[in-house]
Amino acid sequence: MKKRILYIGYNFSPELTGIGKYSGEMMEWLAQSGHDCSVITSYPYYPQWEVQEPYVKHKYWFLKETTNYPSGGRLTVYRCPMYVPKKPSGLTRILSDFSFFASALLQIMTFCCKKKYTYVISVAPTFLAGVLGAFYKKIKKAKHLHHIQDLQIEAAAELGMIKSATLVKLLFRVENFVFKNSQNISSISDAMIKRISKKTKREVAFLPNWADTDFFYPIPNNANLKVKFGFEADDTTVLYSGGIGEKQGLENILYAAQALLGQPKVKLIICGSGPYKEVLKKKAQEMQLQNVHFMPLQPKEAFNEFLNMADIHLVIQKKNASDLVMPSKLTTILAVGGAALVTANERTDLYSIVSKYDMGYLIEAENRDALTAGIIDLTQNKNLCCIKSNAHNYAKKYLDINTIMTSLDKNLL
């Protein structure tokens, strides 16, 4: 049955990483399946924290894009202007969220006099997208699914980004309004579901981040890929790929590289964009780290080969975030059968799932010595086949996009 579905959230395709990647794939899948889908979003900015081409000239106003599919489905994207801070902080992120809320509210008001969307999906962050979803639900009597990718308020409070207890309390009250006006609530990990269920006193559905296991898959011999991306065939490549922010502890990669200077065939690669990248580059130059290479975020068509080029993948989390955010980069690493070194403390959801399926090498979060020792250990370990096989098998069994999206379509919409 054809459905009319409205999505609200400021991260969306063509962002290649994080929430935008998953939201774009979700709505594209639904449209390809024959549904009439519309999206209220902003312009792609993450992880660079600046609006990307070819959208720069439009970023101060609204834009509409429409794609029709052979199935009869349609995807219409309404892009709204939003303040994007060059150096994100607690305050500037709040301003960014409210700027999207204001412009998206103007857009959603135009929908109130048009044909009804039967379903509205809001994605947090920003949790204010949930307010917009609740507003549309009340006005048009639509069914509202609020999907939580990141416990934004808890993360901001626990990471010290918001220090005012009064403001935090107010934000939780707004969030509670969203929960009360949602038919369904979903999230991406067991630990997050437990925390949300405790707050809401209701059932929360499991909607994990997925992997396109047809697009991302293992390439058995990566020697030629190393040469293709500028390295030697016999180099040991250690890759961090994703957002580059100040609070992620990525400078510890540089200290690990310093300890590995005596092993010139080990190359550490930091790939991606973010406000902290230039700081890391400068620090690497000051430390004379010839074994550290900075690369730009790779285009989607080259990304499977790029991930397969790496012998070891780094998944670095702050300890306070281990149960608040399931790192999105991990799903594609698992899909390509990558050997991941994961920072996660015991009794966290991330630690439990990686340990249970033996699909990664676990170390304590925010421990510089542990990261260095873990990288050294893995670079000397020539038998990573078991971890790689377990990773790929887990992705095929539990993270296939078609399985997860079919469940969403049938059970939550």
Phi, psi and omega in degrees: 000130181288132181243152172256118189235132177246129177251140176229124178174146187273352174256129183199168175305142014266025174300133188268346183229164173069205187298323181301322178298311183290320179295319178297316180293322179299308184289326176295319179298315181296319179293318178296335179278001174107003181273155176266106189243138173234151184229130169253114185214189177245197179269147183298127182221343187262140006266010184287338186059042168200145183298136186262155174294149007266028188262356186303318184290344181259353197296344181265006181214190185265153181215142179240133178230137181229135175233128177255143183244152181303334180292347187098354177283162181216143177236114179247122184250122176254111182263134184244146177293148181209142175288123179244109182287138178289327177237089185296135176221180179304313182292313184292330176293321177298315178298321179297314180300315182289330177293320176294318179304316183294312183288324178292327177297318177300318180294316184292333177297328179291339180278343187293337180256009181250178180306138187290136165276128183289328183231141174233131178247123173247143184237127176254140358284154001277141178295342176293339172298326177295326176297317178296319177297318178295322178297311180296321179301317181291318183289316188251002179059037178276165173271133189245122170253120176255114183255129186250109177274334188208126175286082193298316183291315177299316181299315181297321180288314186285334177269003176078016181281332173237119185259348182276115179296326179295318179294318179300316179299319179296317180297322178295327178293320177295317179299321179297325174300318179297314181300318182292340181248035176233128174292321180227145174235138180223160176206179196256355181211157181299317182295319178294321178299318179298318180292320180290318179299322179296322179286320189267341183060037179210170182287138178239129183280150177268115177229085187286158168294144188247180173225139174278092187285357170274324181276321179253120184206160181289142170246112193305313184250115186257011182299315180293328179293323178299317179295319181301325182261015169098015180244174177275151184299331182260011174291151169260115187258126181243117191243129161250123179230123180156199179293146182239096182240163186293327188268011183268352180074026184287344176298339178294336175297322181293322178291325174295319178298321179299319179290341183258010181300334179283356178241080189297343180277354177268119182246127176258129187241128174247112186242135176137195181222161178160166185293343185261357187298315181295326177297315178296320178300314181296319180294320178297322177294317179297326180274358179055052183265088180290347183266007178252130182235130178259130181229151178285162175302131186276147177295154185303320184294339179256358193288326178297314178295321181297315179294322178291337178297332185278136173280326182224138178246140178256125175241099189253123180235146168289146185296327180289347184256358188299330177253002179260331185225122171273114187300121184294331181295337184295327184296317180286329175298317178296320182298323179274004181068042182277151174270108187256134168263116190244126175270114180199135180276156179301152180072009171262158182297319180297316179299315185298315185287322178292320180291317183302319184259005177048053185240026177183169179255117188261137174223164180293138179290146176060029179245103184300316181295321180294321178295314179299313181296322180294317178296315179299316181300314182290325179293336179265352181270109183272358183241073179260011186300322183295312179299315182296318180295316179297321180298310182295319180297321179296315180299316181296322186279320190246342190244010182296128185300322183293321178295313184291316182290327176297319177296318177299313183297321185274324192254334186248346179243000000 
